[in-house]
Amino acid sequence: MSLQVAEIYQIPIKLHYSLVLVFFLITWTLAYGFMPHYSPGLNPMQYWIMSIIGTVILFLSVLIHELSHSIVASRYGIKVKQIVLFIFGGVSDIEEEPKDFNKEFKMAIAGPAVSLVLSALFAIFWWITTAIIMSSFDESFKTILIIINGILFYASFLNLILGIFNLIPAFPMDGGRILRSVLFSRNKNYDKSTRIAVRIGVIMSYVFFGLGILTILSGSFVSGIWIILIGWFLQNGAETYLYQYDIMKILSKIRLHELMKTNVISVSDGLTINEIIKNYFNIYMKSSFPVTKLNYEVVGIVTLKRCSNVPEHERDTINVKDIMFPKNKIKLLKVNDTAEKALSIMIKENQDKILVCDDRDILEGVVSKTDIIEAMDEQKSFFQQSQ
C-alpha cells in the first residue's frame, strides 16, 4: 500500500505506509542518540530539529539514489513505472531488465555513484562549517553553525553508507546486479551469471544474520534486530527473484499456439449495450469479449465493467463501438509469441487475457492468466519428474 506524492520526469513517486513508522523511529534515534553524541551541549529542541531535517535528507537521498537508476534506464528506452520508498530504502519499478551487461552495469552503478558524490559534497560543506566554527566568537551564530554542521556530517555519513552498502554483491541490490553484469560480460551466460549472483546474495544474507546475532549478544539489541531484518530482506529478495526468474524462463519456452483457446466467442461493434449484456455477458458469464468484424479481424475489446457503467436509460442507444477499448489501446500477440511475453503484458496492462492474432489481426485464439498458470504447472511437474 503506497501513496503517490509527486511525479518527476514523468515517474510517479510513491511512499509506502511503513515510512510513517520509520520516520519517527529514525528521528527518535537521531534525537536521543546520534545528534547528542556528535554535537554535545545543545538543548533537546535543537536535537529534534536536527533529527527531523536529517531524516528528511535521508529520504531525499534515497529518492535521488533511485532516480539516478531510473534516469539511466529511461535513456536506454526502458520504461520506469514508479519509484516506491519503503522501510528498507527504495525501489525503481522498471518494466523489463536489460539483457545487455553494459546497460545493466550502468543502470546499477548509477545509484551508488550518485550517493557517493552526495556524500563528498556534504563532506565539503561540513569541513567548511567546521573551520568557521573554530574561528567564530559569536555564540548565537556558533550554535546555528553547530546545528548545521551536525546535519551535514550525518548527511555525508548516511550517503557514504548508502553508496557502500548498495555495492555489496548481494542480489537483488545494486552490487548484485553489478556482479551479474560483470560475470555476464565474461562468461556470456545470463542464466549462469544470475544464479551465481543470487547464490552470493543468499550467502551475504546469512552473514548479516550472524552479524545481527553477534550485535545483540554484545548488548546492542535494537541495532542487532535491524541488521537481522536487513539479512532477511536480502534473503527474501534473492530467493523471490530467482523464483520469478525460473517461472519466466519456463514460460519463455512455451508458445501461445500451444495453450490458447481457439473456440472464441466474439461480438460485433454494432450491438447495443443492452443486447451484449443480455445475449452475451448474462449467458456466457465472461468479463470481456473480443470485438471483431465479420472476417474476425479484431477491432477492439469490450468489458462488462464498461457496459455496466452505461446508465440503463442509454443502453438501447449506445453501441459497443462507443465504449470498447479500440485495437490501438490493447496488446495483440501472435501465435509464435511466448507465454512469458503474454504474462508480462497482462501484468503491465492489468489485462486478464490476451488476444492472439495472425499478421492481419485476424483472431486466432485467446490466452488467459489461468491458461498460463496451468501450462507453467505442467512444465514444472514434468521438469521435476525428469530429474
C-alpha positions as CSV (number, residue, x, y, z in Angstrom):
1,M,0.0,0.0,0.0
2,S,1.5,3.3,-1.1
3,L,0.6,6.9,-1.7
4,Q,1.8,8.9,-4.7
5,V,3.3,12.2,-3.5
6,A,5.0,13.6,-6.6
7,E,6.0,12.9,-10.3
8,I,9.5,13.6,-11.5
9,Y,10.5,13.1,-15.1
10,Q,7.0,11.5,-15.6
11,I,7.9,8.9,-13.0
12,P,5.3,8.6,-10.1
13,I,7.0,8.9,-6.7
14,K,5.2,6.8,-4.0
15,L,5.6,6.5,-0.3
16,H,4.9,3.1,1.4
17,Y,2.8,3.4,4.6
18,S,5.7,1.8,6.6
19,L,7.6,5.1,6.1
20,V,5.4,6.8,8.7
21,L,6.7,4.5,11.4
22,V,10.2,4.5,10.1
23,F,10.3,8.3,10.0
24,F,9.5,8.6,13.7
25,L,11.9,5.7,14.6
26,I,14.8,7.3,12.8
27,T,14.1,10.8,14.1
28,W,13.8,9.5,17.6
29,T,17.1,7.5,17.3
30,L,18.9,10.6,16.0
31,A,17.4,12.9,18.6
32,Y,18.4,10.7,21.5
33,G,21.5,9.0,20.1
34,F,23.5,10.3,17.2
35,M,23.0,14.1,17.4
36,P,23.7,14.5,21.2
37,H,26.7,12.3,20.8
38,Y,28.1,14.3,17.8
39,S,27.1,17.8,18.9
40,P,27.0,17.8,22.8
41,G,25.8,20.9,24.7
42,L,22.6,21.7,22.7
43,N,19.1,21.6,24.1
44,P,16.5,18.8,23.3
45,M,14.5,21.0,20.9
46,Q,17.7,21.7,18.8
47,Y,18.4,18.0,18.7
48,W,14.9,17.3,17.5
49,I,15.2,20.0,14.8
50,M,18.5,18.4,13.6
51,S,17.0,15.0,13.6
52,I,13.9,15.9,11.7
53,I,15.9,17.6,9.0
54,G,18.4,14.7,9.0
55,T,15.6,12.2,8.4
56,V,14.1,14.2,5.6
57,I,17.6,14.3,4.0
58,L,17.8,10.6,4.4
59,F,14.6,10.0,2.4
60,L,15.6,12.6,-0.2
61,S,18.9,10.9,-0.6
62,V,17.3,7.5,-1.2
63,L,14.9,9.2,-3.7
64,I,17.9,10.7,-5.6
65,H,19.6,7.4,-5.5
66,E,16.6,5.7,-7.1
67,L,16.1,8.5,-9.6
68,S,19.6,8.0,-10.9
69,H,18.8,4.4,-11.7
70,S,15.5,5.5,-13.4
71,I,17.1,8.2,-15.4
72,V,19.7,5.9,-16.9
73,A,17.0,3.3,-17.6
74,S,14.9,5.9,-19.4
75,R,17.8,6.9,-21.5
76,Y,18.0,3.3,-22.7
77,G,14.3,3.3,-23.6
78,I,13.3,1.2,-20.6
79,K,10.1,2.5,-19.0
80,V,10.1,3.2,-15.3
81,K,6.6,2.6,-13.9
82,Q,7.2,4.1,-10.5
83,I,9.6,4.7,-7.6
84,V,8.5,3.5,-4.2
85,L,10.2,4.4,-0.9
86,F,9.7,1.9,1.9
87,I,11.1,0.7,5.2
88,F,14.3,-0.7,3.7
89,G,15.0,2.1,1.3
90,G,13.6,2.5,-2.2
91,V,13.0,0.6,-5.4
92,S,12.7,1.6,-9.1
93,D,10.0,-0.4,-10.7
94,I,11.1,-0.9,-14.3
95,E,9.2,-2.7,-17.0
96,E,12.0,-5.0,-18.0
97,E,15.5,-5.9,-17.1
98,P,18.2,-5.2,-19.7
99,K,19.9,-8.3,-21.0
100,D,22.9,-6.2,-22.2
101,F,25.5,-6.4,-19.5
102,N,26.8,-2.9,-20.3
103,K,23.3,-1.3,-19.8
104,E,22.7,-3.2,-16.6
105,F,26.1,-2.2,-15.2
106,K,25.5,1.5,-15.9
107,M,22.0,1.4,-14.5
108,A,23.1,-0.4,-11.3
109,I,26.2,1.7,-10.7
110,A,24.4,5.0,-11.1
111,G,22.7,4.8,-7.7
112,P,25.8,4.1,-5.6
113,A,27.9,6.6,-7.6
114,V,25.4,9.4,-7.0
115,S,25.2,8.6,-3.3
116,L,29.0,8.8,-3.0
117,V,29.0,12.1,-4.9
118,L,26.4,13.5,-2.5
119,S,28.5,12.2,0.4
120,A,31.5,14.1,-0.9
121,L,29.5,17.3,-1.4
122,F,28.0,17.2,2.1
123,A,31.5,16.5,3.5
124,I,32.9,19.6,1.8
125,F,30.3,21.8,3.4
126,W,30.8,20.0,6.7
127,W,34.5,20.8,6.5
128,I,33.8,24.5,5.7
129,T,31.3,24.9,8.7
130,T,33.8,23.1,11.0
131,A,36.5,25.6,10.0
132,I,34.1,28.6,10.6
133,I,33.0,27.2,14.0
134,M,36.6,27.0,15.2
135,S,37.2,30.7,14.3
136,S,33.8,32.1,15.4
137,F,33.4,34.0,18.6
138,D,29.7,34.8,18.3
139,E,27.9,32.2,20.5
140,S,24.5,32.5,18.8
141,F,26.0,32.2,15.3
142,K,28.2,29.4,16.5
143,T,25.2,27.5,17.8
144,I,23.5,27.7,14.4
145,L,26.7,26.5,12.7
146,I,27.0,23.6,15.1
147,I,23.4,22.6,14.3
148,I,24.1,22.8,10.5
149,N,27.4,21.1,11.0
150,G,25.8,18.1,12.7
151,I,23.2,17.8,9.9
152,L,25.9,18.0,7.2
153,F,28.0,15.3,9.0
154,Y,25.0,13.0,9.2
155,A,24.1,13.7,5.6
156,S,27.6,12.9,4.4
157,F,27.8,9.8,6.6
158,L,24.5,8.3,5.5
159,N,25.1,8.8,1.8
160,L,28.5,7.2,2.3
161,I,26.8,4.2,3.9
162,L,24.1,4.2,1.3
163,G,26.6,4.1,-1.5
164,I,28.9,1.5,0.1
165,F,26.0,-0.7,1.3
166,N,24.4,-0.9,-2.2
167,L,27.7,-2.0,-3.6
168,I,27.6,-5.2,-1.5
169,P,27.4,-8.0,-4.1
170,A,24.1,-9.3,-2.8
171,F,21.3,-9.7,-5.3
172,P,18.9,-8.0,-5.9
173,M,20.8,-5.0,-4.6
174,D,22.8,-2.8,-6.9
175,G,26.0,-4.6,-6.1
176,G,24.4,-7.9,-7.0
177,R,23.3,-6.6,-10.4
178,I,26.8,-5.1,-11.0
179,L,28.2,-8.5,-10.2
180,R,25.9,-10.2,-12.6
181,S,26.7,-7.8,-15.4
182,V,30.5,-8.4,-14.8
183,L,30.0,-12.2,-14.8
184,F,27.8,-12.0,-17.9
185,S,30.4,-9.9,-19.7
186,R,32.9,-12.6,-19.1
187,N,31.1,-15.9,-19.4
188,K,28.3,-14.7,-21.9
189,N,25.8,-16.9,-19.9
190,Y,23.0,-14.8,-18.5
191,D,21.4,-17.7,-16.7
192,K,24.6,-18.9,-15.0
193,S,25.5,-15.3,-14.1
194,T,22.1,-14.7,-12.5
195,R,22.3,-17.9,-10.4
196,I,25.8,-17.1,-9.1
197,A,24.7,-13.6,-8.2
198,V,21.6,-14.9,-6.4
199,R,23.6,-17.5,-4.5
200,I,26.1,-14.9,-3.3
201,G,23.2,-12.8,-2.2
202,V,21.8,-15.6,-0.1
203,I,25.3,-16.1,1.4
204,M,25.5,-12.4,2.2
205,S,22.1,-12.6,4.0
206,Y,23.5,-15.3,6.3
207,V,26.5,-13.1,7.0
208,F,24.0,-10.3,8.1
209,F,22.1,-12.8,10.3
210,G,25.3,-13.7,12.0
211,L,26.4,-10.1,12.5
212,G,22.9,-9.3,13.9
213,I,23.1,-12.1,16.4
214,L,26.6,-11.0,17.5
215,T,25.5,-7.4,17.8
216,I,22.6,-8.5,20.0
217,L,24.9,-10.6,22.2
218,S,27.2,-7.6,22.6
219,G,24.4,-5.6,24.1
220,S,23.0,-3.6,21.1
221,F,19.6,-5.2,20.8
222,V,17.9,-2.6,18.5
223,S,20.9,-2.4,16.1
224,G,21.1,-6.2,16.0
225,I,17.4,-6.5,15.1
226,W,17.9,-4.0,12.3
227,I,20.9,-6.0,10.9
228,I,18.9,-9.2,11.1
229,L,16.0,-7.5,9.3
230,I,18.4,-6.4,6.5
231,G,19.6,-10.0,6.3
232,W,16.0,-11.2,6.0
233,F,15.4,-8.6,3.3
234,L,18.4,-9.8,1.3
235,Q,17.5,-13.4,1.6
236,N,13.8,-12.9,0.7
237,G,14.7,-10.6,-2.2
238,A,17.2,-13.1,-3.7
239,E,15.0,-16.1,-3.4
240,T,11.9,-14.4,-4.6
241,Y,13.8,-13.0,-7.6
242,L,15.1,-16.5,-8.5
243,Y,11.7,-18.0,-8.2
244,Q,10.2,-15.4,-10.6
245,Y,13.2,-15.8,-12.9
246,D,12.7,-19.5,-13.1
247,I,9.0,-19.1,-13.8
248,M,9.7,-16.7,-16.7
249,K,12.4,-19.0,-18.0
250,I,9.8,-21.8,-18.2
251,L,7.2,-19.5,-19.8
252,S,9.8,-18.3,-22.4
253,K,9.8,-21.8,-23.9
254,I,6.0,-22.0,-24.3
255,R,4.4,-20.6,-27.5
256,L,0.9,-19.2,-27.4
257,H,-0.4,-21.6,-30.1
258,E,0.3,-24.4,-27.6
259,L,-2.1,-23.1,-24.9
260,M,-4.5,-20.7,-26.5
261,K,-8.3,-21.4,-26.6
262,T,-9.5,-21.4,-30.2
263,N,-13.3,-21.6,-29.6
264,V,-13.6,-17.9,-29.0
265,I,-16.8,-16.0,-28.8
266,S,-16.6,-12.5,-30.3
267,V,-19.1,-9.7,-30.7
268,S,-19.9,-7.1,-33.3
269,D,-19.3,-3.4,-32.6
270,G,-22.8,-2.6,-33.7
271,L,-24.5,-4.3,-30.8
272,T,-26.3,-2.1,-28.2
273,I,-25.2,-2.3,-24.6
274,N,-28.5,-4.0,-23.6
275,E,-28.0,-6.6,-26.4
276,I,-24.5,-7.5,-25.3
277,I,-25.4,-7.7,-21.6
278,K,-28.5,-9.8,-22.3
279,N,-27.2,-12.1,-25.0
280,Y,-23.5,-12.4,-24.1
281,F,-22.4,-11.3,-20.6
282,N,-25.5,-12.8,-18.9
283,I,-25.3,-16.1,-20.8
284,Y,-21.5,-16.8,-21.1
285,M,-20.5,-15.2,-17.8
286,K,-17.4,-13.6,-19.2
287,S,-15.7,-10.4,-18.0
288,S,-14.9,-9.3,-21.6
289,F,-15.3,-10.2,-25.3
290,P,-13.2,-9.6,-28.4
291,V,-14.9,-7.2,-30.8
292,T,-14.4,-8.3,-34.4
293,K,-15.5,-7.6,-38.0
294,L,-17.4,-10.3,-40.0
295,N,-14.0,-11.8,-41.1
296,Y,-12.9,-12.0,-37.4
297,E,-10.4,-9.1,-37.7
298,V,-10.0,-7.6,-34.2
299,V,-11.2,-4.0,-33.8
300,G,-11.2,-3.9,-30.0
301,I,-12.3,-5.5,-26.7
302,V,-15.4,-4.7,-24.6
303,T,-15.6,-5.3,-20.9
304,L,-18.5,-5.9,-18.5
305,K,-17.4,-3.1,-16.3
306,R,-17.6,-0.6,-19.1
307,C,-21.0,-1.8,-20.1
308,S,-22.3,-1.7,-16.5
309,N,-21.1,1.9,-16.2
310,V,-23.5,3.0,-19.0
311,P,-26.8,4.4,-17.5
312,E,-29.7,2.0,-18.0
313,H,-31.8,4.5,-19.9
314,E,-29.0,4.9,-22.5
315,R,-28.2,1.2,-23.1
316,D,-30.5,0.9,-26.1
317,T,-28.9,3.9,-27.9
318,I,-25.2,3.4,-27.1
319,N,-23.3,0.7,-29.1
320,V,-20.3,-1.4,-28.3
321,K,-18.1,0.7,-30.6
322,D,-18.8,3.7,-28.4
323,I,-17.4,2.2,-25.2
324,M,-15.0,-0.6,-26.3
325,F,-11.2,-0.4,-26.0
326,P,-10.1,0.1,-29.6
327,K,-7.4,-2.1,-31.2
328,N,-4.7,0.6,-30.7
329,K,-5.3,0.6,-27.0
330,I,-4.8,-3.1,-26.4
331,K,-2.0,-5.5,-26.9
332,L,-2.4,-8.2,-29.6
333,L,0.1,-11.0,-29.8
334,K,1.0,-13.6,-32.5
335,V,0.7,-17.4,-32.3
336,N,4.5,-17.8,-32.0
337,D,4.9,-15.3,-29.2
338,T,5.9,-16.7,-25.8
339,A,3.8,-17.2,-22.7
340,E,6.4,-15.1,-20.9
341,K,5.6,-12.1,-23.1
342,A,1.9,-12.6,-22.7
343,L,2.1,-12.7,-18.9
344,S,4.4,-9.7,-18.8
345,I,1.8,-7.7,-20.8
346,M,-1.1,-8.9,-18.6
347,I,0.7,-7.7,-15.5
348,K,1.8,-4.4,-17.0
349,E,-1.5,-3.6,-18.7
350,N,-3.7,-5.1,-15.9
351,Q,-5.4,-7.4,-18.5
352,D,-6.9,-10.7,-17.7
353,K,-6.5,-12.1,-21.2
354,I,-4.5,-11.7,-24.4
355,L,-6.0,-11.9,-27.9
356,V,-3.8,-14.0,-30.3
357,C,-4.0,-13.0,-34.0
358,D,-2.3,-13.6,-37.3
359,D,-0.3,-11.0,-39.2
360,R,-3.6,-9.4,-40.5
361,D,-5.0,-9.2,-36.9
362,I,-7.5,-12.0,-37.6
363,L,-8.4,-13.5,-34.3
364,E,-6.9,-17.0,-33.8
365,G,-7.5,-17.5,-30.1
366,V,-7.4,-16.2,-26.5
367,V,-5.0,-16.8,-23.7
368,S,-5.9,-16.1,-20.1
369,K,-3.8,-16.0,-16.9
370,T,-5.3,-19.3,-15.9
371,D,-4.1,-20.9,-19.1
372,I,-0.6,-19.7,-18.5
373,I,-0.5,-20.8,-14.9
374,E,-1.8,-24.3,-15.8
375,A,0.8,-24.6,-18.6
376,M,3.6,-23.5,-16.2
377,D,2.5,-26.0,-13.6
378,E,2.6,-28.8,-16.2
379,Q,6.1,-27.8,-17.3
380,K,7.3,-27.6,-13.7
381,S,5.8,-31.0,-12.9
382,F,7.4,-32.5,-16.0
383,F,10.8,-31.0,-15.1
384,Q,10.7,-32.3,-11.5
385,Q,9.7,-35.8,-12.7
386,S,12.6,-35.9,-15.2
387,Q,15.2,-35.1,-12.6
